[in-house]
Amino acid sequence: GIIKEEKQNVLRVLDDTGAAPVAALEIATKLVSRQRAFNLTGHAAPESLDAGDRCGAINQQAIDYALAHAPNATAARFRRHGLPMVVGADVKPAIPAGPFWIWAYLKARATADALTVQAYYAFFALSADPYGAGNHYCKLLSPARAMEWLYVDGLRARYAA
């Protein structure tokens, strides 16, 4: 049907040169906030439980996972020649509401020293509008993208095989 035809049309247009990443660039997530989780257990649940770079902490786990699970030779080559991937502070959209969060993509900014990844987030305290109350939204780095960075993209600028 239509999905097969659409896929064929898209695939005809895309060049498979290896120049662009193939892993998902981000994972958009809706999480139960820490405040809500604590509230459900009957413990004190201040809004401050969700303070800090909660999305960034998860993104750091994706980077750590890639480094820990890459073959030793791959990880060593990346550590010697690769452009490190680091996590920057989480970013709140100008208007922290659904449409403004969903269309704000994971930020990745490369410098000569590192690729800095920053997550857009939206946190809604239990006291917020009931529609989103108790939710924490994060744009997360795909672990597959972090691994692809180790193998390919993070080596482009500094490594000649």
N, C-alpha and C positions, 0 to 999 in steps of 0.2 A: 503494500500500500504506500501511502504517502510518506511514512517515515523512511522506508527503504529508498524511495526516490530522492527525498531531501538529503539523506546521507550520501548518496552517490553524487549529487550535485556539489555538496560541500567538499567531498574528497577529490573531485576533479579540479577544484580551485586551489587547494592547498598543495604547496610544494613540500615534499619530505626531504629536506636538505640536511636535517640535523641541527640547523641553526636555532630553532626555537625549542623551548622545553616541551616535553610531552606529558609530564606528570601534572596533576591538578595544581594550579597555582595557589589555591586556598580551599579551606573547608569552612563554610559558614555554619556556625553552631548556635543552638539555643540551649542554654544550660540552666538548671535550677541554681539560683544564687546560694551562696553560703548562708546568707541571712535567712533565706527560706528553709534550708536544710536544718539549721540550728533551731529555728522556730518550730519545726515539725517534731523535734525531739524534746521540746519543752524547755530548752536552755535559753538564756538571754541571747537576743539576736539583734545587735545593733547594726546599722548600715555599714559601719566601719569594717565589718567582716569581709566586705567585698572591695575594700580600698586597695590601692596598689595595682600593679600590672599583672592582673590575673591571667589575661590572655597571653601576655608575653612569657609568663612562667610556663604555660603549656607549650608555646612555640619553642622555648628552649629545650623542652623535653624531646621534641621532634628532631632538633639538631643533634642533641646528645645521643638519641637512638640511632640516627644514621651513622654517626662516628663509631658507636659501639658495635654496630652490626655489619659494617662494611668489612670486607676481607682486610686482613692486616696490611697487605701491600697497597691496597687502595687507600686506606686511611693514612698510611705513612706517606704516600705520594701526595695526597691532599695536604697533609700537615707541612710538607716541605715546599710545595709549589702553589697550593690553592689560595684563593681569596677567601678569608674566613667569613662565615655567615654569623652575624651577631644579632641579638634582639634589642630593639630600641623600646622606648616607652610606648605604652598603649595610647591610642588616639581616639578621642571622643568626637563623633561627627558634630558639625555645627549645630544641628538639631538632632538630638539623640532619639529619633523615632524610626520605626520600621523602614520606610522607604529610603531615608537618608543613610541608614546603616547598611541596608542590603546593597545599595549601589556604590558604597565606598569600599574599594577593594584593598586587600592586604597590600601594604606599602613595601616596596623593596627599592632601596637606594644604594647604588654602588659608588664607592670612592676608591682611591688607590689602596686604601688600607683594609676595607671590609665591605661586605654587602650587609646593610642594616635592614632588618625586617621589622615592621611595625604593624600591630593589629588594630583594626578599628573595633571598638566595643560599645555596647550600650548596656547599662545596668539600671534596673528599675527596682527600687526599694519596695518593701511590703506596703509602705504608705502611698505608693504611686497609684495611678489609674489602675483599676483592677484588671484591665486588659493585659498589661505586661508585668504587673506586680510580682516580685519574687523571681524574675528572670534575669539572666546575664547572657548577653549575646557576644560572641567572639568570632572574629575572622582569624582562622588558624592556618598555620603553615602545614601543608601536607607532608607527612613523613616521607612519602615517595619523592616529593620535590626536593626535600633536604638531601635525600640519597642521590638524586640526579645531580644536585649541585656538587657533591663530592666526586662523582664519576666524570662529569662532563663540564658543566657550565662554570663551576668555580675554578677550573683549570685553564680556561680559554686565554685569559690575559697574561698568565705567568708561566705557562708550561709549554714547551715544545718537545714533543716525543722524539 
